[in-house]
Structures are given as C-alpha cells and as structure tokens.
C-alpha cells in the first residue's frame, strides 16, 4: 500500500525515495503511453520492460501517474494495473492535476505533467518517446502542446526521439529557441522526428556520450541556466525506423483524412497516431516501443554519469 502524501502532495515509492535520498540515479517515466498509447494487454508488459530497461542501465525507474487522487512517483503493481487496465484513467496535463487529485480520480501523465511532477520530486532525468509541439495549422488554430511552456519553466533533462513528424517541426524548433529550452542531439547534428531519425532540420549542438550530456547538465546548474529543460534528442536507429517512403505516404494520407473528416484540435494527434498504426499494420507501434526503450537506456546512463560526479 502507498504511504500518505508528503507536504508537497506527492506519494513517492520507497525505492525511489531511497534513491533520491542517497543521490542514486533515478529516471522518470510517463504513464500516458501505458493508458492511451499502447493496446491492451501489451501495454502493461511494455511498461514493465521500460522499467526493467532503466534498472539494467543502472538507475531506478519512477513511473508517474495519479491513482485514487494521489500523485504517485513510482508505481507498485496494483497502481500499474489501474493505469494499464482501467477505463477511468484520464489523460492529464498540469492544468488537470489538481482537479483529478481533488476528485480522487486516476490520471495518466503527459510529458508536461510528468516533467512537472518529476521536478517537484527532485528527479532530474526523464525518458519519453516524443515531445508535443506546434501543430501544422497553428497559425489558424493556435494549437500548441502544453509540453513546450511547461518545459520552458521546468528544470529537467528530457531524453526523447525529437517531436512527432505529424507536427510543424520547424515552428516547434523556433518556439523551443524562443522559450529557452536547450536542445542537443545525441550522436547526431540533425533533429529527429520520432518515427524517422532525421526531420530535415539541423541542430547547433550535439553530444556523443552520456558523460558529455552529464557535463552539460552540470554546467547549466553552475551557470544558472537550468531554470528550463534540456532536451536530449536521441534519434531512432535507422534499422528500427519506419521506411521513409512508407512514413511519407502514410503521413500524407492521414493528414488528408483528418482534414476531410474535420478532425481538429487535441483530437488530431491521437487520430494520426492511430492511422499510422492501422496503415502500417502495427509497424509504427513497434517503432514507438523500440525508441522508448532506447531513450530509457540513455536517460539511465546519463543519470548514472551525473550520480558518478560527471
């Protein structure tokens, strides 16, 4: 059974609390992937695989979610079952957290909500699949993910495979620059696009080892520029990525279908991701799982390098 919430409103799992108290490496993990991103019953198995991957790379995993109104930093088996199987799990951004908590509900945390709660718990590394960003029709709809403004004010390092290619990548990079969100490519000088390792846009900075990333994190703290997030863009391996022709064809078809069926706003992303899954016969889902596992490994190695004094 989980313990009572601390004064900051969080319930921290014993192994996570012990690791944080001792300065051991910890990696935060989101829960929206479990509840809304993966099909049942595979979602629970994949969640366990991601946590095991973090442990194998030398860190303690802290999957974050709201269960029965409690913001949980690290999930036990019972809490993971709720997030993986309940139909009553809401997808929550930071603006939703207080309502779900006050009403005693269940909530799967987005990138934004996970980053917020992880930083509040004192966790410095966070692994996810891809970030949200500026949508393609944002000049008309003003549709921009809450991920960006939250990362602009949250001191955390996020390891991801860039942003989803269904977004306006150029506009997203411009917004990240304006908001002061740091970006480094890991082993690349090109910004990745989730299903593909190269979005077509250059990056100014790259790191090639976990130790280099850890040194950047340390320098940000020393210089006082760690008030916003650092994004470590880790491209999916070419052999694991969607083939370029398939990706471009399916993306074009999905965008056309979304326009014809008047899908708009927050419904666009889940619609397009579901279309990718259908049109690629599940291959896009496997790419998603592969890149999340790679990001979890890298985040754990960076966290271990930081804990080792890099």
Phi and psi in degrees as a GROMACS rama.xvg file:
@    title "Ramachandran Plot"
@    xaxis  label "Phi"
@    yaxis  label "Psi"
@TYPE xy
-71.4606  154.797  UNK-2
-82.4578  -179.322  UNK-3
-69.577  157.453  UNK-4
-67.7416  144.254  UNK-5
-77.9379  173.119  UNK-6
-58.1853  -21.9761  UNK-7
-88.4459  7.82723  UNK-8
85.0428  9.27008  UNK-9
-108.437  147.876  UNK-10
-113.655  109.421  UNK-11
-99.846  127.212  UNK-12
-59.6245  146.345  UNK-13
-55.2824  -42.3164  UNK-14
-69.5699  -33.0792  UNK-15
-70.2682  -43.9023  UNK-16
-60.9032  -42.5878  UNK-17
-63.2345  -42.5777  UNK-18
-64.7514  -44.0798  UNK-19
-64.2691  -39.7575  UNK-20
-66.2967  -32.3327  UNK-21
-94.4483  -4.1739  UNK-22
80.8627  15.3281  UNK-23
-74.8861  156.466  UNK-24
-70.0088  137.196  UNK-25
-133.085  141.84  UNK-26
-126.01  124.538  UNK-27
-79.9154  146.996  UNK-28
-133.344  140.851  UNK-29
-79.3652  164.584  UNK-30
-116.735  -8.65299  UNK-31
-61.5613  -34.8507  UNK-32
-57.0473  -37.8609  UNK-33
-71.4249  -47.4602  UNK-34
-83.3938  -35.8706  UNK-35
-121.666  -12.7338  UNK-36
-101.18  -20.7754  UNK-37
-126.02  146.487  UNK-38
-74.9484  150.913  UNK-39
-81.2301  149.114  UNK-40
-90.8621  5.66058  UNK-41
-63.2705  -24.7512  UNK-42
-60.0419  -41.0776  UNK-43
-68.1399  -41.4781  UNK-44
-61.6819  -41.6394  UNK-45
-66.2536  -39.471  UNK-46
-59.5778  -41.7668  UNK-47
-66.1713  -40.7262  UNK-48
-60.2533  -40.8374  UNK-49
-64.3441  -45.0174  UNK-50
-62.3271  -43.1644  UNK-51
-62.6956  -35.1204  UNK-52
-63.715  -42.2056  UNK-53
-61.4268  -45.2026  UNK-54
-62.6462  -42.7432  UNK-55
-62.6748  -27.5182  UNK-56
-91.7221  4.63514  UNK-57
102.033  17.4955  UNK-58
-132.192  169.824  UNK-59
-98.2377  125.502  UNK-60
-79.8412  144.171  UNK-61
-133.974  87.2403  UNK-62
-72.9704  133.465  UNK-63
-113.15  136.551  UNK-64
-164.493  169.017  UNK-65
-107.607  123.171  UNK-66
-128.385  121.909  UNK-67
51.922  42.7495  UNK-68
80.8193  -0.424188  UNK-69
-104.181  129.246  UNK-70
-77.3347  108.973  UNK-71
-100.942  127.436  UNK-72
-107.014  90.4688  UNK-73
100.771  127.143  UNK-74
-112.472  134.95  UNK-75
-81.9323  179.564  UNK-76
-60.2402  -40.9193  UNK-77
-65.3967  -42.6695  UNK-78
-67.327  -39.3491  UNK-79
-63.712  -37.853  UNK-80
-60.291  -41.4785  UNK-81
-60.8371  -49.7869  UNK-82
-65.5529  -34.7648  UNK-83
-81.8901  -24.5159  UNK-84
-122.777  -20.9873  UNK-85
-75.7097  141.569  UNK-86
-85.223  -0.233965  UNK-87
-103.446  18.3724  UNK-88
-90.5492  117.994  UNK-89
-86.0225  150.522  UNK-90
-87.3262  115.611  UNK-91
-118.282  131.931  UNK-92
-98.0253  174.103  UNK-93
-55.1971  -35.2731  UNK-94
-65.5473  -21.4809  UNK-95
-92.6619  -16.2749  UNK-96
-57.6729  -46.9824  UNK-97
-64.6089  -38.518  UNK-98
-65.8545  -47.2298  UNK-99
-62.5575  -40.8392  UNK-100
-65.5747  -46.0754  UNK-101
-65.0783  -31.2302  UNK-102
-91.8761  3.11598  UNK-103
70.1039  27.4174  UNK-104
-91.7794  -177.313  UNK-105
-106.538  140.616  UNK-106
-144.255  131.603  UNK-107
-92.6985  129.426  UNK-108
-86.7274  132.716  UNK-109
-72.8919  178.79  UNK-110
-54.9458  -46.3464  UNK-111
-62.7157  -48.0695  UNK-112
-67.8634  -37.634  UNK-113
-64.1692  -45.3049  UNK-114
-60.2588  -43.9229  UNK-115
-60.5302  -50.398  UNK-116
-70.1453  -37.1039  UNK-117
-61.9448  -47.4035  UNK-118
-63.0846  -37.8433  UNK-119
-63.2608  -32.263  UNK-120
-83.0485  -9.11219  UNK-121
92.001  19.3194  UNK-122
-92.5748  130.431  UNK-123
-100.793  -15.661  UNK-124
-121.439  140.708  UNK-125
-141.938  128.853  UNK-126
-112.719  135.118  UNK-127
-147.181  -175.589  UNK-128
-83.5622  -75.0769  UNK-129
-139.496  152.608  UNK-130
-82.8081  156.24  UNK-131
-79.8564  169.876  UNK-132
-164.792  -149.562  UNK-133
-85.5651  129.619  UNK-134
-79.8464  158.487  UNK-135
-61.3488  -30.0251  UNK-136
-105.176  27.6071  UNK-137
-63.6644  -27.1896  UNK-138
-64.5062  -21.2603  UNK-139
-103.171  -37.9786  UNK-140
-101.511  -14.781  UNK-141
61.909  28.5199  UNK-142
-85.9148  109.839  UNK-143
-137.557  135.703  UNK-144
-62.3258  144.509  UNK-145
-66.3361  -14.3164  UNK-146
-55.3513  -42.5026  UNK-147
-66.8277  -53.7904  UNK-148
-63.8882  -31.6423  UNK-149
-67.5659  -45.1675  UNK-150
-65.1075  -25.8232  UNK-151
-67.3354  -20.2184  UNK-152
-122.429  12.6942  UNK-153
-119.296  123.455  UNK-154
-81.3135  87.5516  UNK-155
-151.809  154.989  UNK-156
-106.464  125.518  UNK-157
-113.025  119.855  UNK-158
-95.643  122.111  UNK-159
-149.299  172.511  UNK-160
-98.9156  43.6066  UNK-161
78.4307  -145.056  UNK-162
-117.231  158.926  UNK-163
-64.6114  138.689  UNK-164
-67.6664  -12.0402  UNK-165
-73.5741  -9.28376  UNK-166
-93.517  174.619  UNK-167
-86.1332  95.8633  UNK-168
-65.6769  -42.7961  UNK-169
-60.2758  -46.6498  UNK-170
-65.1195  -36.9983  UNK-171
-63.2249  -44.4394  UNK-172
-63.1814  -38.8877  UNK-173
-63.216  -42.8028  UNK-174
-65.4237  -38.7157  UNK-175
-63.389  -38.5904  UNK-176
-64.8551  -46.9296  UNK-177
-60.284  -39.7748  UNK-178
-81.2188  -4.39723  UNK-179
77.6123  22.4897  UNK-180
-83.1385  119.946  UNK-181
-72.3837  145.157  UNK-182
-136.814  127.215  UNK-183
-129.712  140.997  UNK-184
-83.5185  141.653  UNK-185
-99.2902  109.098  UNK-186
68.9315  18.8202  UNK-187
-153.96  153.804  UNK-188
-110.955  15.2659  UNK-189
-122.238  140.683  UNK-190
-77.2101  126.047  UNK-191
-77.81  164.205  UNK-192
-131.051  52.1675  UNK-193
63.0371  -89.8149  UNK-194
-68.4073  -18.7616  UNK-195
-125.482  146.444  UNK-196
-76.9107  -9.91751  UNK-197
-140.898  117.925  UNK-198
-83.8548  -10.1468  UNK-199
97.8793  4.36373  UNK-200
-120.3  138.994  UNK-201
-78.5598  156.283  UNK-202
-116.432  145.964  UNK-203
-76.9163  -29.9521  UNK-204
-130.258  147.576  UNK-205
-142.523  155.613  UNK-206
-129.7  149.083  UNK-207
-118.275  -3.83005  UNK-208
-141.699  156.997  UNK-209
-58.3505  -33.7616  UNK-210
-65.1508  -36.5269  UNK-211
-65.0476  -42.351  UNK-212
-64.0202  -42.991  UNK-213
-60.1984  -37.5593  UNK-214
-66.3333  -38.1249  UNK-215
-63.6168  -42.8871  UNK-216
-60.3062  -44.268  UNK-217
-62.7192  -39.7877  UNK-218
-67.316  -37.2333  UNK-219
-60.8388  -41.9019  UNK-220
-65.41  -45.7851  UNK-221
-63.0797  -34.715  UNK-222
-91.9234  -4.32315  UNK-223
75.1557  21.6418  UNK-224
-101.992  17.0928  UNK-225
-94.6683  21.3578  UNK-226
-77.5784  -13.638  UNK-227
-120.32  175.311  UNK-228
-81.0269  157.885  UNK-229
-111.198  123.979  UNK-230
-99.0424  122.491  UNK-231
-101.555  107.456  UNK-232
-88.9206  105.389  UNK-233
-107.058  103.808  UNK-234
-69.461  144.649  UNK-235
-61.6584  144.456  UNK-236
-64.4868  141.994  UNK-237
-56.0972  -38.6136  UNK-238
-70.9535  -17.829  UNK-239
-99.433  -10.0876  UNK-240
-78.2414  162.918  UNK-241
-67.1641  137.009  UNK-242
-55.8447  142.19  UNK-243
-56.5196  -45.6005  UNK-244
-63.3622  -43.8408  UNK-245
-61.9025  -46.4995  UNK-246
-57.1278  -50.3563  UNK-247
-65.4176  -40.258  UNK-248
-65.7427  -48.1683  UNK-249
-66.1542  -39.8354  UNK-250
-61.4051  -45.5326  UNK-251
-61.5102  -44.2846  UNK-252
-62.2519  -43.195  UNK-253
-65.1805  -42.102  UNK-254
-63.9261  -40.7701  UNK-255
-63.6025  -43.7752  UNK-256
-66.3255  -39.0788  UNK-257
-61.4933  -41.4342  UNK-258
-66.6533  -41.9129  UNK-259
-68.3581  -30.9548  UNK-260
-99.6956  9.30171  UNK-261
60.0146  37.4441  UNK-262
-78.3847  130.498  UNK-263
-148.222  171.114  UNK-264
59.8058  -138.947  UNK-265
-68.1708  -11.9266  UNK-266
-81.1576  -13.5069  UNK-267
-66.0707  -49.0903  UNK-268
-60.7701  -53.2918  UNK-269
-61.8181  -33.1689  UNK-270
-62.3159  -48.2173  UNK-271
-69.248  -38.0939  UNK-272
-65.0113  -39.6069  UNK-273
-65.771  -36.8441  UNK-274
-66.7008  -40.5261  UNK-275
-57.7568  -45.2337  UNK-276
-59.89  -45.1151  UNK-277
-67.7271  -47.8641  UNK-278
-74.1077  -19.384  UNK-279
-104.026  10.2365  UNK-280
55.4074  39.1189  UNK-281
88.0097  -4.74698  UNK-282
-63.6142  -38.1207  UNK-283
-61.939  -35.1889  UNK-284
-65.1097  -40.9901  UNK-285
-65.3766  -38.176  UNK-286
-60.6551  -43.8767  UNK-287
-57.6514  -47.2359  UNK-288
-63.8633  -44.6795  UNK-289
-60.2767  -44.3057  UNK-290
-72.5921  -33.0132  UNK-291
-64.6836  -42.0922  UNK-292
-62.6891  -41.2169  UNK-293
-63.5432  -42.1571  UNK-294
-67.6651  -36.0417  UNK-295
-64.0697  -40.7239  UNK-296
-63.503  -47.04  UNK-297
-64.3419  -43.6802  UNK-298
-60.1473  -40.4098  UNK-299
-64.7302  -39.4442  UNK-300
-68.4656  -37.3088  UNK-301
-66.1303  -43.9395  UNK-302
-60.2403  -39.9112  UNK-303
-66.1053  -39.35  UNK-304
-64.1711  -39.5325  UNK-305
-64.5069  -44.397  UNK-306
-64.2815  -28.3627  UNK-307
-80.7142  1.39285  UNK-308
95.9648  15.4984  UNK-309
